[in-house]
């Protein structure tokens, strides 16, 4: 995904978050500052998780073709897709599907991070 496409997607996601907070605020006109903060944090944490997952997918597409084995220096080969999950700040879980790569020389394999 091109950087400008990723930015446009994030802008759209941000607009959705702003709309959700605005809708929540209209439904809770007597909310305390702490309640408003919690509602905003929940939405921002969701946005953070989406951004991380999308950035990870973009990095996977761009970086998996140029990886080399750390043991023998051979170019790594893509061997399908695999899912990974991370727990991130704000109590959110991010699941990304990344390219699984292996070394044709020594047989090692892993899912690149990043």
Helices and strands as residue ranges (DSSP letters): H 3-27, H 33-63, G 64-66, E 76-88, E 92-103, E 109-111
